Amino acid sequence: MAAVPRLAAAVSNAGALGMVTLTWSADAGAVVRETAALTARPFGGNLVLTDDHHRRLDQALEAGLRIVSFMWGIPAATSSLCTMLVALSCSRSAVPGRRGGQSPPAWT
């Protein structure tokens, strides 16, 4: 994942999905606005939910972010987003309430 808006925008402009990290950004909204100023293409943001990052998520959403990937949890209010969940392993990928909380089959 791109840590800086310039790289995320370049990835998006090349036709892939650029991602910015929002977990350690003081102002996640500023990161989203800066990235949006550099590309008209879709891009996403990533949050590692080790602490309460609802403020950062709110900032990013208010700035127009619509694609979010989460690691270590999913906030409750994500129904209007394109949401991705990063699983560290198949044994940790079960999400209660989603698909019956079943882990996906192992990939070969």
C-alpha positions as CSV (number, residue, x, y, z in Angstrom):
1,M,0.0,0.0,0.0
2,A,1.1,3.5,-0.8
3,A,1.9,5.6,2.2
4,V,1.9,8.8,0.3
5,P,-0.9,10.4,-1.9
6,R,1.5,11.0,-4.8
7,L,2.3,7.3,-5.2
8,A,-1.4,6.2,-4.6
9,A,-2.5,8.6,-7.3
10,A,0.2,7.4,-9.8
11,V,-1.0,3.8,-9.2
12,S,-4.6,4.8,-9.8
13,N,-3.7,6.8,-12.9
14,A,-1.9,3.7,-14.2
15,G,-5.2,1.7,-14.0
16,A,-4.7,-0.1,-10.7
17,L,-6.2,0.7,-7.3
18,G,-3.9,3.0,-5.4
19,M,-4.2,2.9,-1.6
20,V,-3.2,5.4,1.1
21,T,-2.5,4.4,4.7
22,L,-4.7,6.4,7.1
23,T,-3.9,4.7,10.4
24,W,-1.1,7.0,11.4
25,S,-2.2,10.1,9.6
26,A,-3.0,13.0,11.9
27,D,-5.6,14.3,9.4
28,A,-6.9,11.4,7.3
29,G,-9.2,13.8,5.4
30,A,-6.2,15.9,4.3
31,V,-4.6,12.7,2.9
32,V,-7.8,11.8,1.0
33,R,-8.2,15.4,-0.4
34,E,-4.5,15.5,-1.5
35,T,-4.9,12.2,-3.3
36,A,-8.1,13.2,-4.9
37,A,-6.5,16.4,-6.2
38,L,-3.9,14.2,-8.0
39,T,-6.2,11.7,-9.7
40,A,-9.8,11.4,-11.0
41,R,-9.5,7.6,-10.8
42,P,-10.7,5.5,-7.8
43,F,-8.4,5.0,-4.9
44,G,-8.8,3.6,-1.4
45,G,-7.5,4.0,2.1
46,N,-6.4,1.5,4.7
47,L,-7.0,1.5,8.5
48,V,-5.4,-0.9,11.0
49,L,-7.9,-1.1,13.8
50,T,-5.6,-1.5,16.7
51,D,-7.0,1.5,18.5
52,D,-10.1,3.6,18.1
53,H,-9.7,5.0,14.6
54,H,-13.3,6.2,14.2
55,R,-12.2,9.8,14.0
56,R,-9.8,9.0,11.2
57,L,-12.4,7.0,9.3
58,D,-14.9,9.9,9.7
59,Q,-12.4,12.4,8.4
60,A,-11.7,10.2,5.4
61,L,-15.3,9.6,4.6
62,E,-16.2,13.3,5.0
63,A,-13.4,14.0,2.5
64,G,-15.0,11.7,-0.1
65,L,-13.2,8.3,0.4
66,R,-15.5,5.4,-0.7
67,I,-13.1,2.4,-0.8
68,V,-11.7,1.3,2.6
69,S,-9.7,-1.8,3.6
70,F,-9.5,-2.7,7.3
71,M,-7.1,-4.9,9.2
72,W,-8.1,-6.4,12.6
73,G,-11.7,-5.5,12.5
74,I,-14.6,-3.8,10.7
75,P,-16.4,-0.8,12.2
76,A,-20.2,-1.1,12.3
77,A,-21.0,1.8,10.0
78,T,-19.5,0.7,6.7
79,S,-22.6,-0.2,4.7
80,S,-22.2,2.6,2.2
81,L,-18.6,1.7,1.4
82,C,-16.7,-0.7,-0.7
83,T,-15.1,-2.5,2.2
84,M,-12.2,-4.9,2.1
85,L,-10.9,-6.9,5.1
86,V,-7.2,-7.9,5.2
87,A,-6.8,-11.4,6.8
88,L,-3.4,-12.3,8.2
89,S,-4.2,-16.0,7.9
90,C,-7.1,-18.3,7.1
91,S,-7.5,-19.1,10.8
92,R,-8.0,-15.4,11.5
93,S,-10.2,-14.6,8.5
94,A,-13.5,-15.7,10.1
95,V,-15.7,-12.7,10.6
96,P,-18.7,-13.3,13.0
97,G,-21.9,-12.5,11.3
98,R,-20.5,-12.7,7.8
99,R,-21.0,-15.9,5.9
100,G,-21.8,-17.6,9.1
101,G,-18.4,-16.8,10.6
102,Q,-16.8,-19.5,8.4
103,S,-13.2,-19.3,7.4
104,P,-12.6,-19.4,3.6
105,P,-11.1,-22.6,2.2
106,A,-7.3,-22.6,2.0
107,W,-5.9,-21.4,-1.2
108,T,-3.4,-23.5,-3.1
